[in-house]
Amino acid sequence: MAKVYLETSFFSACVGERRDARSLASQLESRRWWVQQRHLHELVISPEVIRELSNETFQNRDDALALTAECVRLDIIDEVRGLAKILVREKVMPGPAETGDAVHVATAIVHQCEYLLTWNVKHLANPKKKIHLGMVCLKSGVLPPEIVTPEILWVLDEQR
């Protein structure tokens, strides 16, 4: 069973209330993946996901947090914090290193997740960022997860 780190944007898409075409498509794909594919994976999150979803301005916070109950929580250990600093310093991820994308990616790397599932194409599932991340990970002696959207992971699952 592949270990999949579910980043905040996945949960946000599942419970979101936006009605533009892109948001509705992401919501449909996320909900479909959740119902039909989640059982094929070991689902993991970090306290950073909980922190972001717990923000009082987050719409449907309770629904999003309820979904996380099925996920194993990975610790943000010193190795995660150190790697997050490297990712920000090397401009792979935006700062700050203590929160956000850098922590998500560093947690997935340190805890050896095969995949990081996200809808954040700007900073995470971005082909240029993936190449840069791979180079920084190679220098650091670690392996990055495959950073994918739900639709891409679905295709990868079908090919296994």
Phi, psi and omega per residue, in radians:
M1 nan 2.186 3.138
A2 -1.295 2.465 3.088
K3 -1.529 2.132 -3.095
V4 -2.079 2.087 3.045
Y5 -1.471 2.100 3.123
L6 -1.643 1.963 -3.113
E7 -1.446 2.771 -3.016
T8 -0.899 -0.687 -3.078
S9 -1.097 -0.455 3.082
F10 -1.125 -0.864 3.141
F11 -1.124 -0.688 3.108
S12 -1.033 -0.749 3.120
A13 -1.139 -0.671 -3.113
C14 -1.065 -0.644 -3.021
V15 -1.981 0.057 -3.050
G16 -1.082 2.752 -3.140
E17 -1.981 0.062 3.132
R18 -1.168 2.566 -3.054
R19 -2.081 0.214 3.058
D20 -1.301 2.804 -3.019
A21 -1.015 -0.780 -3.119
R22 -1.113 -0.775 -3.140
S23 -1.126 -0.727 3.114
L24 -1.123 -0.697 3.106
A25 -1.127 -0.754 3.106
S26 -1.112 -0.713 3.129
Q27 -1.097 -0.827 3.139
L28 -1.053 -0.826 -3.128
E29 -1.127 -0.699 3.130
S30 -1.140 -0.816 3.139
R31 -1.122 -0.698 3.114
R32 -1.113 -0.777 3.115
W33 -1.076 -0.767 -3.121
W34 -1.024 -0.787 -3.095
V35 -1.275 -0.762 -2.969
Q36 -1.723 -0.376 -3.006
Q37 -2.082 -0.347 -2.995
R38 -1.040 -0.564 -3.103
H39 -1.169 -0.219 3.133
L40 -1.457 -0.072 -2.999
H41 -2.334 2.786 2.932
E42 -1.561 1.961 -3.072
L43 -1.573 2.257 -3.113
V44 -2.342 2.681 3.064
I45 -2.464 3.097 3.036
S46 -2.160 2.941 3.035
P47 -1.020 -0.397 3.109
E48 -1.132 -0.637 3.088
V49 -1.105 -0.810 3.128
I50 -1.076 -0.762 3.135
R51 -1.034 -0.817 -3.122
E52 -1.162 -0.723 3.136
L53 -1.240 -0.394 -3.108
S54 -1.431 -0.112 3.136
N55 -0.976 2.303 -3.071
E56 -1.113 -0.329 3.118
T57 -1.543 -0.099 -3.101
F58 -1.295 2.143 3.127
Q59 -1.185 2.459 3.091
N60 0.974 0.681 -3.123
R61 -0.942 -0.817 -3.086
D62 -1.110 -0.707 3.116
D63 -1.129 -0.741 3.130
A64 -1.132 -0.789 -3.140
L65 -1.128 -0.591 3.104
A66 -1.065 -0.666 3.115
L67 -1.116 -0.559 -3.104
T68 -1.215 -0.257 -3.111
A69 -1.066 -0.420 3.131
E70 -1.465 -0.038 -3.037
C71 -1.819 2.533 3.017
V72 -1.326 2.392 3.121
R73 -1.666 2.151 3.101
L74 -1.593 2.533 3.140
D75 -1.397 2.556 2.992
I76 -1.630 1.582 -3.080
I77 -1.568 3.041 -3.114
D78 -0.982 -0.651 3.134
E79 -1.101 -0.654 3.077
V80 -1.127 -0.822 -3.130
R81 -1.055 -0.747 3.134
G82 -1.123 -0.749 3.131
L83 -1.182 -0.661 3.096
A84 -1.041 -0.704 3.099
K85 -1.092 -0.719 3.105
I86 -1.105 -0.767 -3.120
L87 -1.073 -0.655 3.101
V88 -1.299 -0.783 -3.137
R89 -1.029 -0.688 -3.121
E90 -1.486 0.081 3.093
K91 1.066 0.529 3.008
V92 -1.379 -0.679 -3.129
M93 -2.190 2.621 3.070
P94 -1.273 2.683 3.095
G95 -1.419 3.001 0.075
P96 -1.413 2.808 -3.112
A97 -1.301 -0.283 -3.075
E98 -1.444 -0.267 -3.096
T99 -2.517 2.976 2.969
G100 1.330 -2.597 -2.985
D101 -1.002 -0.706 -3.136
A102 -1.053 -0.698 3.129
V103 -1.219 -0.711 3.108
H104 -1.037 -0.880 -3.094
V105 -1.155 -0.785 -3.136
A106 -1.089 -0.694 3.105
T107 -1.097 -0.797 3.131
A108 -1.084 -0.659 3.138
I109 -1.214 -0.940 -3.068
V110 -1.058 -0.647 -3.126
H111 -1.590 0.226 3.002
Q112 0.947 0.876 3.047
C113 -1.366 2.441 3.082
E114 -1.297 -0.596 -3.069
Y115 -2.340 2.616 2.929
L116 -2.113 2.023 -3.064
L117 -1.669 2.179 -3.028
T118 -2.700 2.791 2.925
W119 -1.887 0.028 -3.131
N120 -1.405 1.586 -3.099
V121 -1.468 -0.369 -3.129
K122 -1.187 -0.843 -3.050
H123 -1.912 -0.324 -3.034
L124 -2.017 -1.184 -3.089
A125 -1.495 0.879 -3.099
N126 -1.920 2.113 -3.083
P127 -0.912 -0.711 3.128
K128 -1.178 -0.703 3.103
K129 -1.134 -0.665 -3.131
K130 -1.097 -0.709 3.122
I131 -1.134 -0.812 3.118
H132 -1.070 -0.763 3.101
L133 -1.047 -0.769 3.130
G134 -1.034 -0.708 3.138
M135 -1.176 -0.749 3.128
V136 -1.156 -0.701 3.112
C137 -1.122 -0.716 3.105
L138 -1.018 -0.801 3.103
K139 -1.107 -0.569 -3.088
S140 -1.547 -0.117 3.111
G141 1.338 0.478 3.119
V142 -2.220 2.839 3.109
L143 -1.845 2.282 3.094
P144 -1.391 2.712 3.005
P145 -1.304 2.834 2.956
E146 -1.353 2.105 -3.108
I147 -1.654 2.045 -2.963
V148 -2.404 2.762 2.954
T149 -1.544 2.864 3.120
P150 -0.968 -0.692 -3.115
E151 -1.141 -0.626 3.113
I152 -1.232 -0.742 3.119
L153 -1.102 -0.632 3.096
W154 -1.021 -0.822 3.130
V155 -1.093 -0.759 3.122
L156 -1.085 -0.691 3.098
D157 -1.100 -0.697 3.140
E158 -1.174 -0.458 -3.120
Q159 -1.454 -0.202 3.135
R160 -1.436 nan nan
